Amino acid sequence: MKPYSKRMEAVPASKIRKIFNMVLEDKDIISFAVGEPDFDTPSNIVKAAVDKLEHGATRYGANVGLLELREAAAKKFSEERGLALTTENVMITAGAMQGIYMTMQAILEEGDEIIIGSPYFSNYAAQAAMCGAKLVTVDLSEENGFILTPQLLESAITPKTKMVLLNSPSNPLGSVIDKQTLSELAEVIKKYDLYVISDEVYRDFIYDDDVKPYSIGAFEGMAERTITIDSFSKSYAMTGWRIGIVCANEELIRLMTKMQEGMVACVNTALQYGALEALTGPQDDKKHMISVYKKRRDLLCSGINNIDGLSCRVPQGAFYLFVNIKDTGLSSEEFAVRLIKEAKVAVIPGDGFGSAGEGYVRLSYVISEDDIKKALIRIEKFVKDLKAG
Ligand SMILES: Cc1ncc(COP(=O)(O)O)c(C=O)c1O
């Protein structure tokens, strides 16, 4: 037989699967592995979708997405993020993931380069590879707060650079890019005539009054070149619904709408009504979930920093802790595999998010405070035993 697509064969496989598979084997494992809310979708959202299903919303919808949902998103994102959007700037996709992939497909040619700070959400690498584009990583440092600086960005730009990918708040780092840095990044992006994908799926996950999420698309001269991505997955505990939002200039939305016809035609019709309820209905459940994550963050972060041999910065956003394990002398993978085998606690090796993640592990605080307390005891004993040799 003739060979399969070389491009697809070259798509990197997820390095974190190994840990997920180990978690499935043993119910006693306390898992910080998954990046998914442990809450159920709020009931008003479920009800809105079920009502629509029972009343005929069972057919194909528009390629670009449900009109009312696009209108609501344009209004909300304009008010909250200063993005000046009309309905024509908004498209509904199957999760943020499809939105990012379609954006790359719509903009990038074979060999074009995308710059991203590393460590990064590993699916970006697969998406770039599927487009035939090259992901150029810039190592971020803990001392710098794991933030992409304008100097770092500029040093990575080549004549082939076409796009920058920002993810603030970040998975796996929990870092949030401040307003000043963002405005300087915008200047570099304009200077070199680049596009920027701003992945804002964790925008609601901010825990301190002195930290604010900013959208780079709101800075002067950035609207045309910014593609803002959001999702219902994290903010409303809707990962399985697969609904995301892309905000971009009208021309790009037109191009992507055309692509959608050939991909999946449209996002699930009835579930988009649930998403509409999520955006326009009461926000109390979301607020409650964020307050629970904040308590977990504080508990886990102080617990980790109290363990001799481990340390972490207080993450400003998302629901991840990026823990420095260098003092243990183990590689990230050794640490994660031994921790799961010897202490029954699952974490993700940092190098699963790019080589700059070596020396770290990621913990998602999407488990109960009781489990966090139990896990901290196990981790402390594990590290103590390691040190004792
Ligand atoms: C940074 C980041 N972007 C995008 C996604 C994908 O979100 P969705 O479920 O909307 O596809 C994730 C999911 O973990 C993520 O961490």
PDBQT file of the ligand as one rigid body, heavy atoms in Angstrom, charges set to zero:
ROOT
HETATM    1  C1  LIG A 401      -4.744  26.424  27.144  1.00  0.00    +0.000 C 
HETATM    2  C2  LIG A 401      -5.859  25.611  26.620  1.00  0.00    +0.000 A 
HETATM    3  N1  LIG A 401      -6.430  25.981  25.468  1.00  0.00    +0.000 NA
HETATM    4  C3  LIG A 401      -7.434  25.268  24.933  1.00  0.00    +0.000 A 
HETATM    5  C4  LIG A 401      -7.922  24.149  25.570  1.00  0.00    +0.000 A 
HETATM    6  C5  LIG A 401      -9.019  23.368  24.919  1.00  0.00    +0.000 C 
HETATM    7  O1  LIG A 401     -10.276  23.777  25.338  1.00  0.00    +0.000 OA
HETATM    8  P1  LIG A 401     -11.614  23.177  24.671  1.00  0.00    +0.000 P 
HETATM    9  O2  LIG A 401     -12.125  22.141  25.606  1.00  0.00    +0.000 OA
HETATM   10  O3  LIG A 401     -12.526  24.342  24.586  1.00  0.00    +0.000 OA
HETATM   11  O4  LIG A 401     -11.265  22.646  23.342  1.00  0.00    +0.000 OA
HETATM   12  C6  LIG A 401      -7.360  23.733  26.779  1.00  0.00    +0.000 A 
HETATM   13  C7  LIG A 401      -7.842  22.513  27.456  1.00  0.00    +0.000 C 
HETATM   14  O5  LIG A 401      -7.237  21.984  28.362  1.00  0.00    +0.000 OA
HETATM   15  C8  LIG A 401      -6.313  24.487  27.324  1.00  0.00    +0.000 A 
HETATM   16  O6  LIG A 401      -5.730  24.147  28.478  1.00  0.00    +0.000 OA
ENDROOT
TORSDOF 0
